[in-house]
Amino acid sequence: MKKGFAHKGQSVMKVNPRWYYNWGLYETPGVDCEFIPMVWGSTYRKPNQKNPRFILGFNEPDLHSQANMSPDRALALWHRVKGTLIGSPATAENPVTGTWLKSFKGRYDFICIHWYGHCVPQSFLKYVDSVWEWAHKPIWITEFAVVDKDACSSDVVNFMKLVLPELEKRPWVQRYAWKHIDGCSSIFARDGKTLSDVGRFYSIFGCTKTKSNATS
């Protein structure tokens, strides 16, 4: 199973992920599954692991509100991203039609992408496949969720029912991680702890468990 979760809180295990990340270099206490560290931006902290198996590069460096650096600045800092297998900087823009990642000259082993869009499964899958056709590198979808004012939680569950099996089948998609955001794609209910309908479906997908985390 390739399913992960992009989340900072201790409730990661409620969705039964294979792996998670929290946009940082240090594991979330109490979370018992594979942790993938990230060098988020230009501020550097020494990681716990000297040479992790996987490490993720800068987070949305093309946005002023995120890592906010030019491709040349990112290249100058890229030596800080150390691991056996390195993920590319994950841009907010489409790396196929955008310019940031095309201008970045650092070495990476797999390409990290983000997607937020309308509740149209084929549009999402077409985007993922277009990245593969352009890059011919393994893909990690490190953030994705439906952002659609006309969609409700049942629409998002139906979206997941279609796209998650497709991601599992595609050999060029190595991993994916849903991101909890408020609205129709929310993993949690308003209390921030109980799983929503979307969260319950994501929790049981690819998992034989039908109790504990899947129902709490």
Secondary structure, 3 states (H helix, E strand, C coil): CCEEEECCCHHHHHHCCCEEECCCCCCCCCCCCEECCECCCCCCCCCCCCCCCEEECCECCCCCCCCCCCHHHHHHHHHHCCCCEEECCECCCCCCCCCHHHHCCCCCCEEEEEEEECCCHHHHHHHHHHHHHHHCCCEEEEEEEECCCCCCHHHHHHHHHHHHHHHHHCCCEEEEEEECCCCCCCCECCCCCCECHHHHHHHHCCCCCCCHHHHC
